[in-house]
Amino acid sequence: MTAAAADLVAGADDLLTLAVRYGYGSAEAFGRAFQSVHGLTPGQARRDGGPFRTQPRLRFRLTVEGAAPMDVRLAAALPSGPPASS
């Protein structure tokens, strides 16, 4: 929403274009979300230029760990048939 606020104040695009750019299906949905985050409507923001509440960039860290080690054996497959059975 911080980037959306900057684009809104710049005034180059209409509200629906901004809404779609930031993943909203309608200008009304974007307006409700914008007001919820920044405390003022997009119209007030465009007219008055702020003040806005900013959010820090979110970062996610994902760690994937196995539950148990696996023993594997690599074997060559037959050139023109199904893999050999053991």
mmCIF file as gemmi writes it, N, C-alpha and C atoms, coordinates in Angstrom:
data_model
loop_
_atom_site.group_PDB
_atom_site.id
_atom_site.type_symbol
_atom_site.label_atom_id
_atom_site.label_alt_id
_atom_site.label_comp_id
_atom_site.label_asym_id
_atom_site.label_entity_id
_atom_site.label_seq_id
_atom_site.pdbx_PDB_ins_code
_atom_site.Cartn_x
_atom_site.Cartn_y
_atom_site.Cartn_z
_atom_site.occupancy
_atom_site.B_iso_or_equiv
_atom_site.pdbx_formal_charge
_atom_site.auth_seq_id
_atom_site.auth_asym_id
_atom_site.pdbx_PDB_model_num
ATOM 1 N N . MET Axp A 1 ? 0.816 -1.21 0 1 0 ? 1 A 1
ATOM 2 C CA . MET Axp A 1 ? 0 0 0 1 0 ? 1 A 1
ATOM 3 C C . MET Axp A 1 ? 0.854 1.266 0 1 0 ? 1 A 1
ATOM 4 N N . THR Axp A 2 ? 2.078 1.163 0.466 1 0 ? 2 A 1
ATOM 5 C CA . THR Axp A 2 ? 2.955 2.33 0.433 1 0 ? 2 A 1
ATOM 6 C C . THR Axp A 2 ? 3.267 2.721 -1.002 1 0 ? 2 A 1
ATOM 7 N N . ALA Axp A 3 ? 3.557 1.737 -1.849 1 0 ? 3 A 1
ATOM 8 C CA . ALA Axp A 3 ? 3.817 2.014 -3.264 1 0 ? 3 A 1
ATOM 9 C C . ALA Axp A 3 ? 2.556 2.533 -3.948 1 0 ? 3 A 1
ATOM 10 N N . ALA Axp A 4 ? 1.409 1.987 -3.576 1 0 ? 4 A 1
ATOM 11 C CA . ALA Axp A 4 ? 0.141 2.45 -4.142 1 0 ? 4 A 1
ATOM 12 C C . ALA Axp A 4 ? -0.101 3.904 -3.775 1 0 ? 4 A 1
ATOM 13 N N . ALA Axp A 5 ? 0.232 4.29 -2.551 1 0 ? 5 A 1
ATOM 14 C CA . ALA Axp A 5 ? 0.057 5.681 -2.127 1 0 ? 5 A 1
ATOM 15 C C . ALA Axp A 5 ? 0.939 6.615 -2.951 1 0 ? 5 A 1
ATOM 16 N N . ALA Axp A 6 ? 2.163 6.202 -3.218 1 0 ? 6 A 1
ATOM 17 C CA . ALA Axp A 6 ? 3.063 7.029 -4.029 1 0 ? 6 A 1
ATOM 18 C C . ALA Axp A 6 ? 2.51 7.192 -5.444 1 0 ? 6 A 1
ATOM 19 N N . ASP Axp A 7 ? 2.01 6.101 -6.027 1 0 ? 7 A 1
ATOM 20 C CA . ASP Axp A 7 ? 1.42 6.182 -7.363 1 0 ? 7 A 1
ATOM 21 C C . ASP Axp A 7 ? 0.165 7.044 -7.368 1 0 ? 7 A 1
ATOM 22 N N . LEU Axp A 8 ? -0.614 6.957 -6.316 1 0 ? 8 A 1
ATOM 23 C CA . LEU Axp A 8 ? -1.846 7.735 -6.217 1 0 ? 8 A 1
ATOM 24 C C . LEU Axp A 8 ? -1.548 9.232 -6.172 1 0 ? 8 A 1
ATOM 25 N N . VAL Axp A 9 ? -0.584 9.617 -5.377 1 0 ? 9 A 1
ATOM 26 C CA . VAL Axp A 9 ? -0.229 11.031 -5.247 1 0 ? 9 A 1
ATOM 27 C C . VAL Axp A 9 ? 0.365 11.557 -6.554 1 0 ? 9 A 1
ATOM 28 N N . ALA Axp A 10 ? 1.106 10.699 -7.269 1 0 ? 10 A 1
ATOM 29 C CA . ALA Axp A 10 ? 1.677 11.118 -8.551 1 0 ? 10 A 1
ATOM 30 C C . ALA Axp A 10 ? 0.573 11.494 -9.534 1 0 ? 10 A 1
ATOM 31 N N . GLY Axp A 11 ? -0.588 10.836 -9.416 1 0 ? 11 A 1
ATOM 32 C CA . GLY Axp A 11 ? -1.767 11.233 -10.165 1 0 ? 11 A 1
ATOM 33 C C . GLY Axp A 11 ? -1.801 10.872 -11.636 1 0 ? 11 A 1
ATOM 34 N N . ALA Axp A 12 ? -0.885 10.048 -12.104 1 0 ? 12 A 1
ATOM 35 C CA . ALA Axp A 12 ? -0.85 9.727 -13.53 1 0 ? 12 A 1
ATOM 36 C C . ALA Axp A 12 ? -1.976 8.777 -13.949 1 0 ? 12 A 1
ATOM 37 N N . ASP Axp A 13 ? -2.398 7.883 -13.057 1 0 ? 13 A 1
ATOM 38 C CA . ASP Axp A 13 ? -3.402 6.874 -13.396 1 0 ? 13 A 1
ATOM 39 C C . ASP Axp A 13 ? -4.687 7.093 -12.606 1 0 ? 13 A 1
ATOM 40 N N . ASP Axp A 14 ? -5.806 6.603 -13.166 1 0 ? 14 A 1
ATOM 41 C CA . ASP Axp A 14 ? -7.064 6.685 -12.434 1 0 ? 14 A 1
ATOM 42 C C . ASP Axp A 14 ? -7.108 5.587 -11.363 1 0 ? 14 A 1
ATOM 43 N N . LEU Axp A 15 ? -8.096 5.661 -10.506 1 0 ? 15 A 1
ATOM 44 C CA . LEU Axp A 15 ? -8.185 4.769 -9.356 1 0 ? 15 A 1
ATOM 45 C C . LEU Axp A 15 ? -8.354 3.311 -9.774 1 0 ? 15 A 1
ATOM 46 N N . LEU Axp A 16 ? -9.14 3.031 -10.792 1 0 ? 16 A 1
ATOM 47 C CA . LEU Axp A 16 ? -9.333 1.657 -11.236 1 0 ? 16 A 1
ATOM 48 C C . LEU Axp A 16 ? -8.037 1.057 -11.771 1 0 ? 16 A 1
ATOM 49 N N . THR Axp A 17 ? -7.265 1.818 -12.494 1 0 ? 17 A 1
ATOM 50 C CA . THR Axp A 17 ? -5.98 1.339 -13.011 1 0 ? 17 A 1
ATOM 51 C C . THR Axp A 17 ? -5.048 0.989 -11.857 1 0 ? 17 A 1
ATOM 52 N N . LEU Axp A 18 ? -5.009 1.841 -10.841 1 0 ? 18 A 1
ATOM 53 C CA . LEU Axp A 18 ? -4.184 1.546 -9.661 1 0 ? 18 A 1
ATOM 54 C C . LEU Axp A 18 ? -4.698 0.315 -8.933 1 0 ? 18 A 1
ATOM 55 N N . ALA Axp A 19 ? -6 0.198 -8.802 1 0 ? 19 A 1
ATOM 56 C CA . ALA Axp A 19 ? -6.59 -0.953 -8.115 1 0 ? 19 A 1
ATOM 57 C C . ALA Axp A 19 ? -6.176 -2.254 -8.789 1 0 ? 19 A 1
ATOM 58 N N . VAL Axp A 20 ? -6.283 -2.298 -10.104 1 0 ? 20 A 1
ATOM 59 C CA . VAL Axp A 20 ? -5.927 -3.504 -10.851 1 0 ? 20 A 1
ATOM 60 C C . VAL Axp A 20 ? -4.425 -3.771 -10.745 1 0 ? 20 A 1
ATOM 61 N N . ARG Axp A 21 ? -3.622 -2.74 -10.845 1 0 ? 21 A 1
ATOM 62 C CA . ARG Axp A 21 ? -2.162 -2.898 -10.749 1 0 ? 21 A 1
ATOM 63 C C . ARG Axp A 21 ? -1.758 -3.531 -9.417 1 0 ? 21 A 1
ATOM 64 N N . TYR Axp A 22 ? -2.467 -3.186 -8.354 1 0 ? 22 A 1
ATOM 65 C CA . TYR Axp A 22 ? -2.101 -3.699 -7.033 1 0 ? 22 A 1
ATOM 66 C C . TYR Axp A 22 ? -2.956 -4.881 -6.592 1 0 ? 22 A 1
ATOM 67 N N . GLY Axp A 23 ? -3.639 -5.52 -7.551 1 0 ? 23 A 1
ATOM 68 C CA . GLY Axp A 23 ? -4.286 -6.8 -7.283 1 0 ? 23 A 1
ATOM 69 C C . GLY Axp A 23 ? -5.712 -6.745 -6.773 1 0 ? 23 A 1
ATOM 70 N N . TYR Axp A 24 ? -6.395 -5.628 -6.929 1 0 ? 24 A 1
ATOM 71 C CA . TYR Axp A 24 ? -7.785 -5.515 -6.478 1 0 ? 24 A 1
ATOM 72 C C . TYR Axp A 24 ? -8.731 -5.622 -7.664 1 0 ? 24 A 1
ATOM 73 N N . GLY Axp A 25 ? -9.902 -6.184 -7.435 1 0 ? 25 A 1
ATOM 74 C CA . GLY Axp A 25 ? -10.869 -6.386 -8.496 1 0 ? 25 A 1
ATOM 75 C C . GLY Axp A 25 ? -11.72 -5.175 -8.798 1 0 ? 25 A 1
ATOM 76 N N . SER Axp A 26 ? -11.724 -4.191 -7.909 1 0 ? 26 A 1
ATOM 77 C CA . SER Axp A 26 ? -12.532 -2.994 -8.145 1 0 ? 26 A 1
ATOM 78 C C . SER Axp A 26 ? -11.897 -1.801 -7.429 1 0 ? 26 A 1
ATOM 79 N N . ALA Axp A 27 ? -12.292 -0.621 -7.877 1 0 ? 27 A 1
ATOM 80 C CA . ALA Axp A 27 ? -11.81 0.6 -7.231 1 0 ? 27 A 1
ATOM 81 C C . ALA Axp A 27 ? -12.34 0.703 -5.804 1 0 ? 27 A 1
ATOM 82 N N . GLU Axp A 28 ? -13.563 0.183 -5.586 1 0 ? 28 A 1
ATOM 83 C CA . GLU Axp A 28 ? -14.155 0.233 -4.245 1 0 ? 28 A 1
ATOM 84 C C . GLU Axp A 28 ? -13.368 -0.628 -3.257 1 0 ? 28 A 1
ATOM 85 N N . ALA Axp A 29 ? -12.988 -1.848 -3.686 1 0 ? 29 A 1
ATOM 86 C CA . ALA Axp A 29 ? -12.214 -2.728 -2.811 1 0 ? 29 A 1
ATOM 87 C C . ALA Axp A 29 ? -10.855 -2.105 -2.497 1 0 ? 29 A 1
ATOM 88 N N . PHE Axp A 30 ? -10.225 -1.533 -3.51 1 0 ? 30 A 1
ATOM 89 C CA . PHE Axp A 30 ? -8.946 -0.853 -3.302 1 0 ? 30 A 1
ATOM 90 C C . PHE Axp A 30 ? -9.116 0.309 -2.329 1 0 ? 30 A 1
ATOM 91 N N . GLY Axp A 31 ? -10.176 1.082 -2.494 1 0 ? 31 A 1
ATOM 92 C CA . GLY Axp A 31 ? -10.428 2.231 -1.624 1 0 ? 31 A 1
ATOM 93 C C . GLY Axp A 31 ? -10.619 1.824 -0.169 1 0 ? 31 A 1
ATOM 94 N N . ARG Axp A 32 ? -11.359 0.717 0.047 1 0 ? 32 A 1
ATOM 95 C CA . ARG Axp A 32 ? -11.551 0.239 1.428 1 0 ? 32 A 1
ATOM 96 C C . ARG Axp A 32 ? -10.226 -0.207 2.046 1 0 ? 32 A 1
ATOM 97 N N . ALA Axp A 33 ? -9.439 -0.94 1.282 1 0 ? 33 A 1
ATOM 98 C CA . ALA Axp A 33 ? -8.142 -1.4 1.793 1 0 ? 33 A 1
ATOM 99 C C . ALA Axp A 33 ? -7.207 -0.217 2.036 1 0 ? 33 A 1
ATOM 100 N N . PHE Axp A 34 ? -7.203 0.726 1.125 1 0 ? 34 A 1
ATOM 101 C CA . PHE Axp A 34 ? -6.356 1.911 1.251 1 0 ? 34 A 1
ATOM 102 C C . PHE Axp A 34 ? -6.708 2.687 2.516 1 0 ? 34 A 1
ATOM 103 N N . GLN Axp A 35 ? -7.998 2.888 2.733 1 0 ? 35 A 1
ATOM 104 C CA . GLN Axp A 35 ? -8.431 3.626 3.921 1 0 ? 35 A 1
ATOM 105 C C . GLN Axp A 35 ? -8.109 2.858 5.192 1 0 ? 35 A 1
ATOM 106 N N . SER Axp A 36 ? -8.23 1.54 5.155 1 0 ? 36 A 1
ATOM 107 C CA . SER Axp A 36 ? -7.915 0.725 6.319 1 0 ? 36 A 1
ATOM 108 C C . SER Axp A 36 ? -6.443 0.843 6.698 1 0 ? 36 A 1
ATOM 109 N N . VAL Axp A 37 ? -5.583 0.895 5.702 1 0 ? 37 A 1
ATOM 110 C CA . VAL Axp A 37 ? -4.14 0.973 5.965 1 0 ? 37 A 1
ATOM 111 C C . VAL Axp A 37 ? -3.707 2.39 6.304 1 0 ? 37 A 1
ATOM 112 N N . HIS Axp A 38 ? -4.131 3.365 5.505 1 0 ? 38 A 1
ATOM 113 C CA . HIS Axp A 38 ? -3.602 4.726 5.633 1 0 ? 38 A 1
ATOM 114 C C . HIS Axp A 38 ? -4.471 5.672 6.45 1 0 ? 38 A 1
ATOM 115 N N . GLY Axp A 39 ? -5.716 5.294 6.725 1 0 ? 39 A 1
ATOM 116 C CA . GLY Axp A 39 ? -6.562 6.151 7.543 1 0 ? 39 A 1
ATOM 117 C C . GLY Axp A 39 ? -7.218 7.292 6.786 1 0 ? 39 A 1
ATOM 118 N N . LEU Axp A 40 ? -7.112 7.324 5.466 1 0 ? 40 A 1
ATOM 119 C CA . LEU Axp A 40 ? -7.796 8.312 4.655 1 0 ? 40 A 1
ATOM 120 C C . LEU Axp A 40 ? -8.138 7.693 3.307 1 0 ? 40 A 1
ATOM 121 N N . THR Axp A 41 ? -9.124 8.242 2.639 1 0 ? 41 A 1
ATOM 122 C CA . THR Axp A 41 ? -9.574 7.683 1.369 1 0 ? 41 A 1
ATOM 123 C C . THR Axp A 41 ? -8.572 8.037 0.262 1 0 ? 41 A 1
ATOM 124 N N . PRO Axp A 42 ? -8.603 7.289 -0.841 1 0 ? 42 A 1
ATOM 125 C CA . PRO Axp A 42 ? -7.733 7.644 -1.959 1 0 ? 42 A 1
ATOM 126 C C . PRO Axp A 42 ? -7.966 9.066 -2.47 1 0 ? 42 A 1
ATOM 127 N N . GLY Axp A 43 ? -9.22 9.517 -2.475 1 0 ? 43 A 1
ATOM 128 C CA . GLY Axp A 43 ? -9.503 10.888 -2.903 1 0 ? 43 A 1
ATOM 129 C C . GLY Axp A 43 ? -8.857 11.926 -1.998 1 0 ? 43 A 1
ATOM 130 N N . GLN Axp A 44 ? -8.95 11.709 -0.677 1 0 ? 44 A 1
ATOM 131 C CA . GLN Axp A 44 ? -8.297 12.62 0.271 1 0 ? 44 A 1
ATOM 132 C C . GLN Axp A 44 ? -6.78 12.593 0.084 1 0 ? 44 A 1
ATOM 133 N N . ALA Axp A 45 ? -6.244 11.401 -0.142 1 0 ? 45 A 1
ATOM 134 C CA . ALA Axp A 45 ? -4.802 11.271 -0.318 1 0 ? 45 A 1
ATOM 135 C C . ALA Axp A 45 ? -4.332 12.013 -1.564 1 0 ? 45 A 1
ATOM 136 N N . ARG Axp A 46 ? -5.083 11.866 -2.649 1 0 ? 46 A 1
ATOM 137 C CA . ARG Axp A 46 ? -4.699 12.531 -3.899 1 0 ? 46 A 1
ATOM 138 C C . ARG Axp A 46 ? -4.811 14.054 -3.756 1 0 ? 46 A 1
ATOM 139 N N . ARG Axp A 47 ? -5.852 14.496 -3.062 1 0 ? 47 A 1
ATOM 140 C CA . ARG Axp A 47 ? -6.08 15.942 -2.899 1 0 ? 47 A 1
ATOM 141 C C . ARG Axp A 47 ? -5.083 16.57 -1.919 1 0 ? 47 A 1
ATOM 142 N N . ASP Axp A 48 ? -4.881 15.914 -0.759 1 0 ? 48 A 1
ATOM 143 C CA . ASP Axp A 48 ? -4.07 16.502 0.312 1 0 ? 48 A 1
ATOM 144 C C . ASP Axp A 48 ? -2.621 16.031 0.322 1 0 ? 48 A 1
ATOM 145 N N . GLY Axp A 49 ? -2.332 14.909 -0.333 1 0 ? 49 A 1
ATOM 146 C CA . GLY Axp A 49 ? -0.957 14.42 -0.386 1 0 ? 49 A 1
ATOM 147 C C . GLY Axp A 49 ? -0.477 13.689 0.85 1 0 ? 49 A 1
ATOM 148 N N . GLY Axp A 50 ? -1.368 13.279 1.739 1 0 ? 50 A 1
ATOM 149 C CA . GLY Axp A 50 ? -0.935 12.512 2.913 1 0 ? 50 A 1
ATOM 150 C C . GLY Axp A 50 ? -1.445 13.138 4.177 1 0 ? 50 A 1
ATOM 151 N N . PRO Axp A 51 ? -0.963 12.796 5.32 1 0 ? 51 A 1
ATOM 152 C CA . PRO Axp A 51 ? 0.144 11.874 5.618 1 0 ? 51 A 1
ATOM 153 C C . PRO Axp A 51 ? -0.27 10.407 5.461 1 0 ? 51 A 1
ATOM 154 N N . PHE Axp A 52 ? 0.711 9.545 5.215 1 0 ? 52 A 1
ATOM 155 C CA . PHE Axp A 52 ? 0.472 8.126 5.025 1 0 ? 52 A 1
ATOM 156 C C . PHE Axp A 52 ? 1.183 7.314 6.089 1 0 ? 52 A 1
ATOM 157 N N . ARG Axp A 53 ? 0.632 6.158 6.368 1 0 ? 53 A 1
ATOM 158 C CA . ARG Axp A 53 ? 1.327 5.189 7.223 1 0 ? 53 A 1
ATOM 159 C C . ARG Axp A 53 ? 2.118 4.272 6.295 1 0 ? 53 A 1
ATOM 160 N N . THR Axp A 54 ? 3.361 4.085 6.584 1 0 ? 54 A 1
ATOM 161 C CA . THR Axp A 54 ? 4.173 3.209 5.743 1 0 ? 54 A 1
ATOM 162 C C . THR Axp A 54 ? 4.375 1.866 6.433 1 0 ? 54 A 1
ATOM 163 N N . GLN Axp A 55 ? 4.607 0.848 5.632 1 0 ? 55 A 1
ATOM 164 C CA . GLN Axp A 55 ? 4.864 -0.491 6.158 1 0 ? 55 A 1
ATOM 165 C C . GLN Axp A 55 ? 6.244 -0.927 5.698 1 0 ? 55 A 1
ATOM 166 N N . PRO Axp A 56 ? 6.965 -1.607 6.561 1 0 ? 56 A 1
ATOM 167 C CA . PRO Axp A 56 ? 8.258 -2.135 6.13 1 0 ? 56 A 1
ATOM 168 C C . PRO Axp A 56 ? 8.044 -3.272 5.135 1 0 ? 56 A 1
ATOM 169 N N . ARG Axp A 57 ? 9.019 -3.521 4.307 1 0 ? 57 A 1
ATOM 170 C CA . ARG Axp A 57 ? 8.952 -4.617 3.344 1 0 ? 57 A 1
ATOM 171 C C . ARG Axp A 57 ? 8.947 -5.938 4.104 1 0 ? 57 A 1
ATOM 172 N N . LEU Axp A 58 ? 8.052 -6.831 3.718 1 0 ? 58 A 1
ATOM 173 C CA . LEU Axp A 58 ? 7.969 -8.138 4.351 1 0 ? 58 A 1
ATOM 174 C C . LEU Axp A 58 ? 8.974 -9.087 3.724 1 0 ? 58 A 1
ATOM 175 N N . ARG Axp A 59 ? 9.586 -9.902 4.555 1 0 ? 59 A 1
ATOM 176 C CA . ARG Axp A 59 ? 10.506 -10.925 4.074 1 0 ? 59 A 1
ATOM 177 C C . ARG Axp A 59 ? 10.093 -12.254 4.681 1 0 ? 59 A 1
ATOM 178 N N . PHE Axp A 60 ? 10.161 -13.288 3.881 1 0 ? 60 A 1
ATOM 179 C CA . PHE Axp A 60 ? 9.811 -14.619 4.337 1 0 ? 60 A 1
ATOM 180 C C . PHE Axp A 60 ? 11.034 -15.511 4.211 1 0 ? 60 A 1
ATOM 181 N N . ARG Axp A 61 ? 11.206 -16.369 5.191 1 0 ? 61 A 1
ATOM 182 C CA . ARG Axp A 61 ? 12.286 -17.339 5.154 1 0 ? 61 A 1
ATOM 183 C C . ARG Axp A 61 ? 11.661 -18.717 5.313 1 0 ? 61 A 1
ATOM 184 N N . LEU Axp A 62 ? 12.006 -19.635 4.438 1 0 ? 62 A 1
ATOM 185 C CA . LEU Axp A 62 ? 11.443 -20.967 4.45 1 0 ? 62 A 1
ATOM 186 C C . LEU Axp A 62 ? 12.574 -21.967 4.626 1 0 ? 62 A 1
ATOM 187 N N . THR Axp A 63 ? 12.427 -22.845 5.593 1 0 ? 63 A 1
ATOM 188 C CA . THR Axp A 63 ? 13.394 -23.908 5.819 1 0 ? 63 A 1
ATOM 189 C C . THR Axp A 63 ? 12.686 -25.234 5.659 1 0 ? 63 A 1
ATOM 190 N N . VAL Axp A 64 ? 13.242 -26.079 4.814 1 0 ? 64 A 1
ATOM 191 C CA . VAL Axp A 64 ? 12.675 -27.398 4.596 1 0 ? 64 A 1
ATOM 192 C C . VAL Axp A 64 ? 13.67 -28.417 5.12 1 0 ? 64 A 1
ATOM 193 N N . GLU Axp A 65 ? 13.2 -29.273 6.009 1 0 ? 65 A 1
ATOM 194 C CA . GLU Axp A 65 ? 14.062 -30.289 6.592 1 0 ? 65 A 1
ATOM 195 C C . GLU Axp A 65 ? 13.4 -31.642 6.441 1 0 ? 65 A 1
ATOM 196 N N . GLY Axp A 66 ? 14.214 -32.66 6.202 1 0 ? 66 A 1
ATOM 197 C CA . GLY Axp A 66 ? 13.687 -34.012 6.117 1 0 ? 66 A 1
ATOM 198 C C . GLY Axp A 66 ? 13.525 -34.606 7.506 1 0 ? 66 A 1
ATOM 199 N N . ALA Axp A 67 ? 12.575 -35.506 7.639 1 0 ? 67 A 1
ATOM 200 C CA . ALA Axp A 67 ? 12.32 -36.135 8.937 1 0 ? 67 A 1
ATOM 201 C C . ALA Axp A 67 ? 13.289 -37.279 9.208 1 0 ? 67 A 1
ATOM 202 N N . ALA Axp A 68 ? 13.71 -37.972 8.14 1 0 ? 68 A 1
ATOM 203 C CA . ALA Axp A 68 ? 14.615 -39.107 8.311 1 0 ? 68 A 1
ATOM 204 C C . ALA Axp A 68 ? 15.489 -39.227 7.074 1 0 ? 68 A 1
ATOM 205 N N . PRO Axp A 69 ? 16.712 -39.666 7.249 1 0 ? 69 A 1
ATOM 206 C CA . PRO Axp A 69 ? 17.58 -39.856 6.077 1 0 ? 69 A 1
ATOM 207 C C . PRO Axp A 69 ? 17.071 -41.016 5.223 1 0 ? 69 A 1
ATOM 208 N N . MET Axp A 70 ? 17.366 -40.966 3.94 1 0 ? 70 A 1
ATOM 209 C CA . MET Axp A 70 ? 16.967 -42.039 3.039 1 0 ? 70 A 1
ATOM 210 C C . MET Axp A 70 ? 18.218 -42.664 2.436 1 0 ? 70 A 1
ATOM 211 N N . ASP Axp A 71 ? 18.243 -43.979 2.376 1 0 ? 71 A 1
ATOM 212 C CA . ASP Axp A 71 ? 19.313 -44.695 1.696 1 0 ? 71 A 1
ATOM 213 C C . ASP Axp A 71 ? 18.847 -44.946 0.275 1 0 ? 71 A 1
ATOM 214 N N . VAL Axp A 72 ? 19.654 -44.562 -0.706 1 0 ? 72 A 1
ATOM 215 C CA . VAL Axp A 72 ? 19.283 -44.741 -2.104 1 0 ? 72 A 1
ATOM 216 C C . VAL Axp A 72 ? 20.416 -45.428 -2.848 1 0 ? 72 A 1
ATOM 217 N N . ARG Axp A 73 ? 20.058 -46.071 -3.951 1 0 ? 73 A 1
ATOM 218 C CA . ARG Axp A 73 ? 21.046 -46.676 -4.836 1 0 ? 73 A 1
ATOM 219 C C . ARG Axp A 73 ? 20.714 -46.208 -6.243 1 0 ? 73 A 1
ATOM 220 N N . LEU Axp A 74 ? 21.701 -45.664 -6.943 1 0 ? 74 A 1
ATOM 221 C CA . LEU Axp A 74 ? 21.516 -45.225 -8.308 1 0 ? 74 A 1
ATOM 222 C C . LEU Axp A 74 ? 21.91 -46.367 -9.224 1 0 ? 74 A 1
ATOM 223 N N . ALA Axp A 75 ? 21.063 -46.695 -10.188 1 0 ? 75 A 1
ATOM 224 C CA . ALA Axp A 75 ? 21.336 -47.771 -11.135 1 0 ? 75 A 1
ATOM 225 C C . ALA Axp A 75 ? 21.017 -47.281 -12.525 1 0 ? 75 A 1
ATOM 226 N N . ALA Axp A 76 ? 21.754 -47.761 -13.503 1 0 ? 76 A 1
ATOM 227 C CA . ALA Axp A 76 ? 21.516 -47.387 -14.89 1 0 ? 76 A 1
ATOM 228 C C . ALA Axp A 76 ? 20.276 -48.106 -15.394 1 0 ? 76 A 1
ATOM 229 N N . ALA Axp A 77 ? 19.457 -47.413 -16.184 1 0 ? 77 A 1
ATOM 230 C CA . ALA Axp A 77 ? 18.266 -48.016 -16.768 1 0 ? 77 A 1
ATOM 231 C C . ALA Axp A 77 ? 18.652 -48.718 -18.058 1 0 ? 77 A 1
ATOM 232 N N . LEU Axp A 78 ? 17.873 -49.695 -18.448 1 0 ? 78 A 1
ATOM 233 C CA . LEU Axp A 78 ? 18.087 -50.37 -19.727 1 0 ? 78 A 1
ATOM 234 C C . LEU Axp A 78 ? 17.831 -49.371 -20.844 1 0 ? 78 A 1
ATOM 235 N N . PRO Axp A 79 ? 18.571 -49.448 -21.954 1 0 ? 79 A 1
ATOM 236 C CA . PRO Axp A 79 ? 18.426 -48.441 -22.998 1 0 ? 79 A 1
ATOM 237 C C . PRO Axp A 79 ? 17.033 -48.369 -23.627 1 0 ? 79 A 1
ATOM 238 N N . SER Axp A 80 ? 16.33 -49.49 -23.813 1 0 ? 80 A 1
ATOM 239 C CA . SER Axp A 80 ? 15.061 -49.401 -24.538 1 0 ? 80 A 1
ATOM 240 C C . SER Axp A 80 ? 13.9 -50.068 -23.803 1 0 ? 80 A 1
ATOM 241 N N . GLY Axp A 81 ? 14.026 -50.282 -22.531 1 0 ? 81 A 1
ATOM 242 C CA . GLY Axp A 81 ? 12.954 -50.951 -21.818 1 0 ? 81 A 1
ATOM 243 C C . GLY Axp A 81 ? 12.72 -50.335 -20.471 1 0 ? 81 A 1
ATOM 244 N N . PRO Axp A 82 ? 11.846 -50.951 -19.7 1 0 ? 82 A 1
ATOM 245 C CA . PRO Axp A 82 ? 11.578 -50.438 -18.357 1 0 ? 82 A 1
ATOM 246 C C . PRO Axp A 82 ? 12.782 -50.629 -17.46 1 0 ? 82 A 1
ATOM 247 N N . PRO Axp A 83 ? 12.862 -49.922 -16.344 1 0 ? 83 A 1
ATOM 248 C CA . PRO Axp A 83 ? 13.984 -50.067 -15.419 1 0 ? 83 A 1
ATOM 249 C C . PRO Axp A 83 ? 14.066 -51.502 -14.891 1 0 ? 83 A 1
ATOM 250 N N . ALA Axp A 84 ? 15.279 -51.938 -14.62 1 0 ? 84 A 1
ATOM 251 C CA . ALA Axp A 84 ? 15.488 -53.285 -14.092 1 0 ? 84 A 1
ATOM 252 C C . ALA Axp A 84 ? 14.939 -53.383 -12.686 1 0 ? 84 A 1
ATOM 253 N N . SER Axp A 85 ? 14.329 -54.525 -12.352 1 0 ? 85 A 1
ATOM 254 C CA . SER Axp A 85 ? 13.807 -54.705 -11 1 0 ? 85 A 1
ATOM 255 C C . SER Axp A 85 ? 14.89 -55.342 -10.138 1 0 ? 85 A 1
ATOM 256 N N . SER Axp A 86 ? 14.828 -55.117 -8.832 1 0 ? 86 A 1
ATOM 257 C CA . SER Axp A 86 ? 15.856 -55.672 -7.971 1 0 ? 86 A 1
ATOM 258 C C . SER Axp A 86 ? 15.394 -56.882 -7.234 1 0 ? 86 A 1
